Every structure is written in C-alpha cells, then in structure tokens.
Amino acid sequence: MTSYRYGIADFRSIAAGAAVLASGGGGSYRDALTILQQLADSGWSESVTVQPYDGTSNACVLAMMGSPDAGDQLTLTDIQNSVRNTLGLLQANTGCTVGCVIPVEIGAINSLVPLIAAAMTPASMWVVDGDGAGRAVPELPQTTFSGSSSLPVSPCALATDVADPSAVESALLTASNAAKMESLAGGVVGGFGGFSGIALWPSNPSNSYGLSGSYIPGTLGQAWALGQFLLTAGSAPTAAEVAAQITQITGRAASVSVANFYITAISQSTTTASLDAGVIRLDNTPDPATSTQTHTIYNMNENLIMYSSQSAVPDTIAPDSICYYSESTGLGFSNASDDLAVYFDSATGKSTGQTVSIIQVATVPQLYSAPGVLASFASLLRTVGYAGAMPGN
C-alpha cells in the first residue's frame, strides 16, 4: 500500500491542482491560499499520512457543504471548528472513533478539509487518497459513495463553526439514500446561514467497512502532481501543456476547448438549497461588443454545461469536467466570487483583461458505473434547460 507524508507545501500543491480539476467548484482557491498561510503562521510544521483505504479503520466522508459565496473569506479557524463539532457529533452517535477521513470531491477547499482534520490530530488520524467524483459536484448523489450498496449515507452530522460548544448549532440526519439526504442537509445548511461542516457515509464494523470499493482511488495524489507542475513551472504553462499533464497524471482524456478568452459577464444567485447558480460568458475579446466568438457556461456551484455561439450542440456536458485555467496567472480557479474577481470586475461589469481557458476533462470511469450517478447529473442538467443525450463512457 503506497503511503505519503504530506506537509504544508504539499497541501499548497493539492489546492493548486484541485483548483483546476474541480470543474469550477470545490471551494475558493483564494480562500484556500489564505487558510494555508494561516496554518503556516500557526507554527504547524508536521505532516499527515495519505494512503489508500485499509478496509479496517473507522472512516467517514468529511467536507464543507453549501454556497461558496456564503463561505466567502473562510478561515482556518472556521474549518477547524466545523471539523471538531461535526466529527464530535458523528462519533457520539456511531460510538466509533474516526481514524481516517476522505474528501467528498476534488476542490481547493474540500480536498484540504480532511487534510486539516488530520493535521489537528496527526498521531491518530490519516487521510484516504481518493474522493467520490474525481472533480467537484453540486450534490451528494453525484458521487460514487451514493452508488454504493455497502456504504449507507446515514447518519449524517452537520455543525456550524462556532468555537463555544454551548453555542454550536448542529443536526444529526438519517435518510435512506443520498438524494433524500441532500434535500434534508441542504435545508439545514440554509438554516445555518448557507455553509456548514458535514460528516457522513461512515465506514465501520456496522457496515463491514463499506468504504472499500466505494471511492475513486488516487485522486489526492493526482491533484498534488498537477499542483507541483503548476507551482514549479518557471513561467505560466500553456493551457495545452496543462491539458497534457492532466491526461498523463490521471489517465483521462483532456483537451483545450477555449483558449485565452475573457470573462465578460457573470450572473449568479444562491438557491434555497444553498447552491450558487450562475451563468458565465466568455468572449474572444475583452469587449463583448467586438467579440466574434462567445461561449456560455451554466453552473450550480460547479460547471455543468458549456455552449458555443458557433455550434448548435453543447461544447461540453457534465459529468465531463469544464475546468478553468488561466495562462495570465498560471493557475486554476473556481466560481466563488473572490476567485472570479481576478478575471471579471463586478463593479464595472467588465473583464479585467486576464485571460481564461477552458480544459475539458473526461469523466472518471467509476462515475459512469456507479448506480444512479448519471441519472442524477441528467436531473441537474434539466434544471438549466438541457434534456438531451448524456455523455457515454
């Protein structure tokens, strides 16, 4: 079993790689950088173990849930308090001390949350090298965890980031499947203010350690490798070079579908289920009035579908990933407002002049084979007006 020891420099690489691979979701990359600087400033200089699931340790999926904009300016203390409160509630209910945690998805924040949890207790907790999607996803049913018959979603613990135990708001939920849990949890998170810690899909003796075979292995290591490539490059790689690296690292086909365009318009709002629903316009000139090519992305936290003004069919459809990368900055980013601000000035309603490329990345094969996952993506796409054919494996 391959095992890694990741320290704070590795955390930075994971955040940078995940910011590209997340298909616009998974949390703000700018917040991730701030959180990691706060971790460094705290004096933490240890490392945590990252390895495949061993099939014998008590585990759970651990994440932050809700609207990225509601979680804007997230801090290290916010995550630490959420982790402590959420895991405490789950452990009290299951009677099992969690020995390892796994990200729900790949994203600048949600890839870091389990690492930060393990950093809080490095002698007793480690992180599973994997996740449930190989990208970020809008809802729980779009993960391999949800398609597993051996890993019940319940109990699910949610808790706020309050430090005072007497002031913590929390909820312990039970549901028969991930879709019902998403509905319940979304309402609770909305009541908490739109953002919350979440721990669910416990893996322990009660389900014969059902996490085994229920996740996509190696994805944290893949994010690390891509981040290493980006952060150690002498100058910003081209989008084509990044796409080639993604294919080499992940084994998934990746190609540039939009090269060096500009974000010229953004429309975004938060739904009652604590999702940010938005539309992103990209043009081949900073001024849309002089543009000869336009691409439009529809998202719900994560990018779901992209259209071109020059085509009658979509460019890309989820679950394939629509990934952001900028040759101007040499980095990826998310749909969180503070990330988008680098590329679009909401005060003036104009592009900042920083270019944006879109890299299409093929779906992780396990998402196609996990029961119900493709149908769940199809349901999401219908909410943004697409009811056509879905991608095939």
PyMOL commands that set and color helices and strands:
alter all, ss='L'
color gray80, all
select helices_A, chain A and resi 8-21+29-41+76-94+112-120+140-142+165-167+178-191+205-207+219-232+239-250+288-290+337-340+365-369+373-383
alter helices_A, ss='H'
color red, helices_A
select strands_A, chain A and resi 4-6+48-51+59-66+100-103+126-128+130-131+156-159+170-173+195-203+216-217+254-270+276-283+294-300+303-308+316-317+321-325+344-345+350-351+356-361
alter strands_A, ss='S'
color yellow, strands_A
deselect
rebuild
show_as cartoon
